[in-house]
Structures are given as C-alpha cells and as structure tokens.
C-alpha cells in the first residue's frame, strides 16, 4: 500500500506506517492535497506535523500539463476553502508555510464562490492578524460580495480562534 492509498481510505495506522517508509516528495504532497480535499482532519494534522509535505505544492499534473489548478486539486488550502472545511483551513493557515495570497488570492475567491462564510471569516482573520490588506486585490465586485457575506455572521459568532 502507498501513503496516498492510506490517505484515501483514511486509515490512520497505515498513514503512520507509510510515513515511516521512504516517500517521494510528490507522494507526500499529493497525500496532503487528498486529505485536505476530503476533509480528513487527523491526516492533515499528521502530515503537517511531519513537515515533509508541502502545503503549497501543486499537483504534478498542473505543473506538467498546465491544467487548471482547481481541477487537479492543486494546493491543499484552495481545496479546503472551496469545500468549506473550516478546521483544515485553520490548520493550514497556522502552518506558516501556507500562503493564502497565492494564486491571486485563490483560496478566498474559491470560498467566496462557494459562499462558505465561516471559511471566509477564518481567512479574513488571518489577513487582519498579519496586517495584510487583501481586499483591494479582489476588486470591487468580489469585495462587495465578501463584505455582504461577512456581515451575515459577525466575527464574535464565528467558531474561529484568531491567529496570533
């Protein structure tokens, strides 16, 4: 069995076993992307703690064939944001290797497209706490939509711990 197979079945003991074998960088990165895409919180945490998987890595097909990054599940944060996996988005942002501004702010744009208000709040808090002015980069239409969605759920009611 491979690490990716263990991740796809969410088999935690096998994930640990496979991590104790020699894994290629591509396999580690693909495993993290798969776990984030499927909402496998425990596996994402294991892979982030292992430190070998790169949270900003692209799917090899995206690099090799210039396929749309979203369709190839490129970038774990993008997929978690699009699918509304709040805890995984938070975990990835706490890992200082993640970059929510990558791909022209793709994570927030995908969360905005899917209208995942709590994910938007998590990412907004990250930018706020890190003194990053990102809204001008989104343009007027997206910023207006973002502000409308964020107004639906006040910051105090979001189940998010602000990053420090």
N, C-alpha and C positions, 0 to 999 in steps of 0.2 A: 504494500500500500504506500501511497505517496502522501506528503503533507497536504497537498490540495484535496486529495480524496478524503482524508481525515477531517479536513475543514468542512467540506461539502456535506458530510454526514454528521457534523457537529459532535464528533467522537473525541472528547477531551483527552482521555488516556492515550489515544492514538496520536493526537496532536503533540502531546508531550514526548511520546516515543520518537516520532518523526523529527521533532526539533533536536533530539539528541543524536541524530544522524547527520551526515553531511547533506545540506540542502543548498541548491543553487540560489543565487540572488533572485532570479526570475521566479523560482518556485515560492520563495518567501514572500515576495511582493504580490504575486498572484493570490497566495493564500490570504493575505491581509485584505486585498480587494474583495475576494469572495466572502470572507467573514463579514466585512463591513456592508457589503451589498445584501447579505442575507439576514442581517440583524443579530449575528452571533456575538453577543457582547463579551462573553467569557473568552472566546477565542481571540477576539480583537485585543482584549487586555493582555492575554498571554503573549501574543505576537508583538505588541508594543513594548511590553516589559522585556522581551527577548532582545530587542534593539537591533536585530539584523534586518527585519523587514522595513522597507522604506515607505512611510505613509504617503509620500507624494509621487511615488513611481507610477509610470504609465504602463498600461497593458502592452506587452510586446507587439501585439498586432497593430496597436495605434502607432507605435514607433515605426514598425517595418512597412506598413502599408498605408499610412496616413489616413486610417479610418477614423471616423468621428469618435472622439474620446468617450463621449457619453455611451455610445452603443457598445463599446468594448470594455465597459466598466472601468475605465481609467480613473485613477485617483480615488482612493477609499473615501475621502471626505465628500467628494462630489456625490457618490452613490448614496452614502448615508444621509446626506442632506436631502437629496431628491426623494428618497424613500421615507423620510421622516423619522429616522432612528436617532432620537434625541440623545440618548446616553452615549451612543457611539460617536456622534458629532462632538459631544462634550469631551469624550476620551481623546479623540484625535486632536482637538484643539489644545488640550492640556499637554499633549506631546509637542514640544517646541519645534519639532521637525516639520509639522504640518503648516501649510500656508493657505489660509482661507482666501487670500487675494489672488491665488494662482488661477490661470486660465481666465483672466479678465473677470475675476470675482465670480467664477462659475458656480461655486458652492451656494452662494446666496441667491444667485439667479435661478438655480435649479429648485431650491427650497421655495423661492418666490413663485415659480411656475406651478409647483405642486401645492402652494398655499399652506405650507407647514409652519404655522405661526410660532410654535414653541422652538422649532429649529431656527427660525429667523431670529427669535429673541436671543438664543444662545450665541449665534454668530454676531449679532449686533452688540451683545455684551462683550464679546471677545474684542471686537474692533474698538469699542469705547474704552475698555480697560487697558488697551495697548496704544491708546491715543492715535488711532488710525482713522482718518477722515475718508471714508469709502463712498459715501452717498453721492458725491459729485461724479464719481467714476461710473455710476449706474445710469446716469441720465435722468431727465425729469420724469418720464413716464414710469420707469421702474421705481424711482424714489417715491413717487406719489403712491404707487400701489403698496410698496413696503410700509410706508407710514400709515396707510389705511389699515393694513393687516396688523401691524404692531399696536395700533390704537385699540384693536379688538380685545387684546389681552394685556393689561397693564403689567409692567415689569415685576411688580411685587407678587403677582399671582403665578408667574411662570415658575415651574419647578426647576430652577436653574441656580446653581451656586455661581456667583460672579467670580471670574478669574482674578487672581491677584498677581 
